[in-house]
Amino acid sequence: MSPERFEELVSDALDQIPPQLTEAIDNVVVLVEDRNDEEPSLLGLYHGIALTERDSFYAGSLPDTITIYREAILDICTTDDEVIEEVAITVIHEIAHYFGIDDDRLHELGWG
């Protein structure tokens, strides 16, 4: 799958987030990279301060980042449909971290 098509899938996944949630997302950049250098099998990563943990010291901070790792996702998928599904799951998983939802709760909800 081309990098351009993969980025379209990430954009499509972001478009699936309900408007009331996207309105609450602020100061976040979504990136696509090939792999995480430290954990090559990592599918996605939220880096920042969760919305639930922000205080007055957060003002003026650089944007939080959500990185989706293209090659890691392609490694575990055998069809385009699997890639579409995994990209959506990964994007939602990382957005949930932005809202302060931890991995244990995400697994309970089926988004682990």
Buried (B, 14 or more C-beta within 10 A) or exposed (E): BEEEEBBEBBEEBBEEBEEEEEEEBEBBEBEBEEBBEEEEEBBBBBEBBBBEEBEEEEEEEEEBBBBBBBBBBBEEBEEEEEBBBBBBBBBBBBBBBBEEBEEEEBEEEEBE
